[in-house]
């Protein structure tokens, strides 16, 4: 045993029985028969056993189980010996071996570990030839043995001979090289050329071209598989195009027949088309108008809310505290008004596009109660929640709309209740094997609604008291939004109310049951991050915490700069997208905050340039849109252009902090 092996194993004698096999380290694919089994003597010995036909996709499934071994701290800061049992491997593609080799390099570097020697057990001659190449890739010394038992015998012995022939001179004639090159060309590019089933028929085992031939055969096999996949895809494409052509022919024929039979109605059709275009144009103009108004209002409101939040955190006397609190609450009310108008406009135009997802209804229920409890307490009210114990935690439905409905109803109840309590309940109405119908209700002890006004209360811009002396503010859109969302989800909102006694708003909705939580539950930030991993900046913490703010508005620059600086970040400012690209060519930033509407180059074009030009230092730097364009379409356009996240103006300090925790935390941990 050499010195490095002695450091890894000490004076201990190793045996198979000493290995620790943890269930979370074992990978078995029943569909393909591929397996990756791992075991260890912590800090000293890493044992792996592989088997089956290991393709690239199979290797990608097995790699996380190998990573788990290192993540568990088994080989932190240690030199270790590795034993790899290849006796069960039928075949392994070049790409799968590259992935495995690169993964081991990365794990060893990440956990400061070093494999001093690797015993390869039971590998076929072809596998040995390929592994000798990868010994250079992983920078390891490979010792080939017939079995795992032989590996343990060598490991426990005092002498491990170096791999024979590593430094021997080999002689190959020019004619042999030319013949070998010609044969390789036929093997790789002429599918009709048969390969020799026994390499020793062409080159004896000790011939220097023996192993090269085996590797060429492996490459040919991988190339043939790729060609088969390409041929299959081409055939599927041709069939799809042919089907599309036939369908187009049938559609053209049917269209011709319809046109011939319905010439009399052509005028009406043209009028309907014109009316539809005019309606779409009107809706588009309405949406653009609201978006522009929202943008223009949100920009100064961003400064008001941002600066007020920063002012609140300073040392203030009693009067100053009262003034700033009043300013902040008024700005928040203005923001709520803007959001209500945008929500109603979008819903009224039929743009309700959220998809169903699995969510924790009980947690959502508790979160809503927690959010609104402080507001109720400020008015001396009790806010209580009651959810049937038999209701499952996880259900499938529209979680975002559920939250919006309950928040609107509870907020409305608190607004018009001056003493007593507000109670939120969820009860099961009916249940089948696949679905569950729940009844949600919000009951208050408030002023109630006169019977003659109950039919009008769900109309837009309608309030119980619309006079100039009314006590409570608001747009009168909250209940209109609630009714439309409940209707979209297949329910109907009901109202029971008596004047001066209180009101009860209720609705029933059907939810799908979750049969396998793991198949449905998703994390929104995980989805966002799946598009692009967080960027690692290697210049140290100081530069990692450097933020590039891309913003043309001077007021917004001051607000964002003050917020970020107070949180502990360093900020550089670019006035447009072109300046941002130039700045990223000079410095590695930890994060980019990108406005959208800017002169010279807007935020979308700047992001596409950063991602695709290859001229910046780090094209994967996290880019977060910070813009007054607040619609869902704006958010999607940001993500489509290559941005990682989106926060609408006005940006509250808490929202900014949560975003920074996701993309650029102050600590080294991510």
Secondary structure, 3 states (H helix, E strand, C coil): CCHHHHHHHCCCCCCHHHCECCHHHCEECCCCCCEEEEEEECCCEEEEEEEEEECHHHHHHHHHHHHHHHHCCCCCCCEEEEEEEEEEEEEECHHHHHHHHHHHHHHHHHCCCEEEEEEEECCCHHHHHHHHHHHHHCCCCEEEECCHHHHHHHHHCCCCCCCCCCCCCCCCCHHHHHHHHHHHHHHHHCCCCCCCCCHHHCCCCCCCCHHHHHHHHHHHHHHHHHHHHHHHHHHHHHHHHHHHHHHHHHHHHHHHHHHHHCHHHHHHHHHHHHHHHHHHHHHHHHHHHHHHHHHHHHHHHHHHHHHHHHHHCCCCCHHHHHHHHHHHHHHHHHHHHHHHHHHHHHHHCCCCCCCCEEEEHHHHHHHHHHHHHHHHHHCCCEEEEEECCCCCCEEEECHHHHHHHHHHHHHHHHHCCCCCEEEEEEEEEEECCCEEEEEEEEEECCCCCCHHHCCCCCCCCCCCCCCCCCCCCCCCCHHHHHHHHHHHCCCCCEEEEECCCEEEEEEEEEEEECCCHHHHCCCHHHHHHHCCCCCCCCCCHHHHCEEEEECCCHHHHHHHHHHHHHHCCEEEEECCHHHHHHHHHHCCCCEEEECCCCCCCCHHHHHHHHHHCCCCCCCCCCEEEEECCCCHHHHHHHHHCCCCEEEECCCCHHHHHHHHHHHCCCCCCC
